Amino acid sequence: MRIRSIEELRKLIEREKRRLSSYKYRIYVVSASCTHPEVTQGLLETLEASLEDIYIKDEVLVSPTGCLGVCSRGPIIRVEPGDYVYVHMTPEKARRVVYEHIIKGRPLKEYLDDNVTLFLRKQTRLVLRNVGKMNPERIEDYFAKNGYLALAKALTEMTPRQVIEEIKRSELVGRSGSAFPTGLKWEIVADMKDYPKYVIANLSEGDPGVFSNRALAEGDPHAIIEGMIIAGYAVGANKGFLYVRSDYKLALKRLRIAIEQARRYGLLGERILNSDFSFDIELISGVHEFIAGEETALISLIEGKRASPRRRPPYPATQGLWGKPTLVNNVETLANIPLIILKGAKWFAQFGIKGSKGTKVFSLVGHVKIPGLVEVPLGTKLYDIIYEIGGGIPNGHKLKYVQVGGPSGEIIPGDKLDLPIDHKLMGSGGIVVFDDRTCIVDIVKFLIEFFMEESCGYCIPCRVGLVRIYEILDRITRGQGSLKDLELLEKLCTVLRKACLCGLGRSAPIPVISTLRFFKDEYLMHIEKGICPAGKCPINKSVNER
Amino acid sequence: MRRYRPYDLLEPDPKVASTLEKELAKRGNPTNLLEVLRIAQNTIGYINKDVIFYVAKRMRLPVSKVYGVVTFYREFNLRQLGEHICAVCMGTACYINGAPEILRAIEKFFNVKPGGTSPDKKLSLIIVRCIGCCANAPNIMIDGRIIGNVTPEKAIQRIEEVVRRSGDENKKY
């Protein structure tokens, strides 16, 4: 089973490609945590049974696959060749798909959703390249997508320095929000002469409204693992930790399977592909803590301590896990690595705009017709994502504002949607669309409440400041605010921006600051007139009582 | 005057003690504190004072440190939870699509507060921030199973199904 050389891997890849193309049709049933396991199982069994009935079971492949990102239209079946996405499937409908599409070769128009087809077609899927196109629980399927070829290329044809140079040339930046140049980070770790070194892949994904990492891990776990091994090779680490939120049960299960399979093929463990390089990955899980997404907090967690961030510098790249040089990367960043190695930095740099290269998976949620995962090149305009891909706002409502980049992202009013999303704005990749039924003060209060609960309590500006901000916002929503409160709010936000220890506290006031800039009149309405225009705040009750 | 008993005198539940003994032989290193505590919690469902003292002693850590870790992570419970756990997602997408109404309905119907357990110890209600199924918002999670696109009525109905299945058919909630 062990793959001993790049030639052996190539042969395996050819064999798997031939096997897949030998099927006349390939039917993929979306099996992810947004669909019930029983429903998926039922669909798979129905499809198998109806194919057996007509004796063409050997010509058609039926396989589970990862989340396509259009969970709201589930359960979903995808038929290859041709990329037909059937939505809202039931066993009866699936049987009809078999009779009409598979036997007669006529795609069933009434089960296709044009909006969904456009939603998927208008994207540029690099990170999610294999999601929905392979069985995530079979490493052989990943081989058929040139899996682990990038690793073999890096190990046999490139030195660690060349790998780092290639990543640097691609201008890839971290995908979790800080947008730190990945190549530079790798170089700092590689330059350290302190051993052992560690690689940590971060799949803690705590941001409400963001689920791109979950879909990636559920749909293409091997891409993450391959990226991690290449990272280990480049920086000179032999041990990797993959941290996963424990409530992402399916992602955890699939990653565990993937690691075992990679070990069996000798792609993890001692002397990978008979080179001198050894690498192994340990899977670590813990119940979701937002703060664990911060790299130094994550290191504390792995060391078995309270997940409190540490003072930086020293950065983890020089003194991280157990005081050793540690590379901490988000899993989406790592999933980009195999592509860059295989196709080259130049190819990668054709996507995106100057200064922001590559693509980013955005989680488009909230009041939008097709909520889901959207992968587009950086620099794409917000308007295009929401209207061209997401289909606009449902139920005839108007878009009021959009929050880009997770809960601590900028809040952008509806008239500024022609803004291109670059690496500074993208944050963790959340795009939440709010329509005119929402109240801005209520939402900001909700976001601050979230940060208040998630604050680790280590530094005072964050621990106390967030409570004070929450109290002021609460007063305003109750109609007890004053103009002085707004001044105080601005002052507090400045303190938090400057004095907090980690990114949580420093970025938490961003929604407050940006709404005070764009929606000050709505705050004033609450304070001066005692009206909540959207009718969401408790203020309205007190007005009626008066 | 001693404020507390010396912890040599405190012995946890024998079931926990034997499980922990096995684990600690394998992983006595303080790095594995979270793992050890998790195993203790899986054995009896929560972590009590005895476990904290015991683990601290055996792992040669200050009690304050173990207690600090237990109280920091929300995965550790210091009290026994109900038979079933219902988590209401309060992520941004769920919040604007009506999660607060769902939460209120469950609170009222099952007589349980967020973070608490219903009087008959059948249901614990917790609030989570985003379970990563935002396209189907609002979501609730019953015993680890995610149910998307819920309304207050559907939420109550699904929880009742689960709670009823576990016994007592006639009892009105």
Interface residues (C-beta under 8 A of the other chain):
Chain A: S33 C34 H36 G69 V70 C71 S72 G74 E205 G206 D207 P208 G209 V210 F211 R214 S246 D247 Y248 K249 G286 V287 H288 E289 F290 L301 I302 E303 G304 K305 R306 A307 S363 V365 G366 H367 P371 G372 L373 Q403 P407 G430 V432 F434 T438 I443 F446 L447 F450 E453 E454 C456
Chain B: P30 T31 N32 L33 L34 E35 G68 V69 F72 Y73 R74 E75 M90 G91 T92 A93 C94 Y95 I96 N97 V128 R129 C130 I131 G132 C133 C134 A135 N136 A137 M141 G144 R145 I146 G148 N149
